[in-house]
């Protein structure tokens, strides 16, 4: 039984490491702050949660396993919200989008909101 638990833990660990690696490549290769933020959010949610789940599986219901699950749930809840707030702050401060971007829906929504207020 411990072999099966070790294999499952290793699979989650490798999946988490794979997401971290792909996210880091995206961070280095993507052209603007919004695309890079998308890549780093994947690192924080999927990559870290995979590693934390692997720790929890291998440690069981010990204090380390429960801490890993708590940290994983915390990251799943807070990382997307933080990424949204960072993107919103970047947009408001005037960070330019990549020239190949198709649309800026946030800007369109802001224009419609300003027009309806006048």
C-alpha positions as CSV (number, residue, x, y, z in Angstrom):
1,X,0.0,0.0,0.0
2,X,2.8,2.4,0.7
3,X,4.1,1.9,-2.8
4,X,0.8,3.1,-4.3
5,X,0.8,6.1,-2.0
6,X,4.4,6.9,-3.0
7,X,3.5,6.6,-6.7
8,X,0.4,8.8,-6.4
9,X,2.4,11.4,-4.4
10,X,5.2,11.4,-7.0
11,X,2.7,11.8,-9.8
12,X,1.2,14.9,-8.1
13,X,4.7,16.2,-7.3
14,X,5.8,15.8,-11.0
15,X,2.5,17.4,-12.2
16,X,3.1,20.4,-9.9
17,X,6.7,20.7,-11.0
18,X,5.6,20.5,-14.7
19,X,3.2,23.4,-14.1
20,X,5.9,25.4,-12.4
21,X,8.3,24.8,-15.3
22,X,5.8,25.7,-18.0
23,X,4.8,28.8,-16.0
24,X,8.4,29.9,-15.7
25,X,8.9,29.5,-19.4
26,X,5.8,31.5,-20.0
27,X,7.1,34.2,-17.6
28,X,10.3,34.5,-19.6
29,X,8.7,34.2,-23.1
30,X,5.4,36.1,-23.0
31,X,5.4,39.7,-24.2
32,X,3.5,41.9,-21.7
33,X,2.6,42.1,-18.0
34,X,-0.9,40.7,-18.6
35,X,0.2,37.5,-20.3
36,X,3.1,37.0,-17.8
37,X,0.6,37.4,-15.0
38,X,-1.5,34.7,-16.5
39,X,1.5,32.4,-16.5
40,X,2.6,33.2,-13.0
41,X,-1.0,32.6,-11.7
42,X,-0.8,29.1,-13.1
43,X,2.4,28.6,-11.1
44,X,0.8,29.8,-7.9
45,X,-2.4,27.8,-8.2
46,X,-1.7,24.6,-10.1
47,X,2.0,24.1,-9.5
48,X,2.1,24.9,-5.9
49,X,-1.2,23.0,-5.2
50,X,0.2,19.9,-6.9
51,X,3.3,20.0,-4.7
52,X,1.3,20.6,-1.6
53,X,-1.1,17.8,-2.5
54,X,1.9,15.5,-3.0
55,X,3.2,16.5,0.4
56,X,-0.1,15.8,2.0
57,X,-0.4,12.4,0.3
58,X,3.0,11.3,1.4
59,X,2.8,12.8,5.0
60,X,-0.8,11.6,5.6
61,X,-2.9,13.2,8.3
62,X,0.1,14.4,10.2
63,X,0.7,18.0,11.1
64,X,2.8,18.5,8.0
65,X,0.1,17.0,5.8
66,X,-2.6,19.2,7.3
67,X,-0.4,22.3,6.9
68,X,0.2,21.4,3.2
69,X,-3.5,21.1,2.6
70,X,-4.2,24.4,4.4
71,X,-1.5,26.2,2.4
72,X,-2.8,24.6,-0.9
73,X,-6.4,25.7,-0.2
74,X,-5.2,29.2,0.8
75,X,-3.3,29.5,-2.5
76,X,-6.3,28.3,-4.5
77,X,-8.4,30.9,-3.0
78,X,-6.1,33.9,-2.9
79,X,-3.8,33.6,-6.0
80,X,-6.6,34.3,-8.6
81,X,-7.9,37.3,-6.6
82,X,-4.3,38.7,-6.3
83,X,-3.7,38.2,-10.0
84,X,-6.9,40.1,-10.8
85,X,-6.0,43.0,-8.6
86,X,-2.4,43.2,-10.0
87,X,-3.8,43.2,-13.5
88,X,-6.3,45.9,-12.6
89,X,-3.6,48.0,-11.0
90,X,-1.4,47.5,-14.1
91,X,-4.2,48.6,-16.4
92,X,-5.0,51.6,-14.3
93,X,-1.4,52.7,-14.2
94,X,-1.2,52.6,-18.0
95,X,0.7,49.4,-18.7
96,X,0.5,48.9,-22.4
97,X,-0.8,45.6,-23.9
98,X,1.1,43.7,-26.4
99,X,0.5,45.0,-30.0
100,X,-0.8,41.5,-31.0
101,X,-3.6,41.6,-28.4
102,X,-7.0,41.5,-30.0
103,X,-9.2,43.4,-27.6
104,X,-9.2,45.3,-24.3
105,X,-12.6,44.6,-22.8
106,X,-11.7,46.2,-19.5
107,X,-11.1,49.5,-21.3
108,X,-14.3,49.2,-23.2
109,X,-16.3,48.5,-20.0
110,X,-14.7,51.6,-18.4
111,X,-15.7,53.8,-21.4
112,X,-19.3,52.5,-21.2
113,X,-19.4,53.1,-17.5
114,X,-18.1,56.7,-17.9
115,X,-20.6,57.4,-20.7
116,X,-23.5,56.2,-18.6
117,X,-22.5,58.4,-15.6
118,X,-22.6,61.6,-17.7
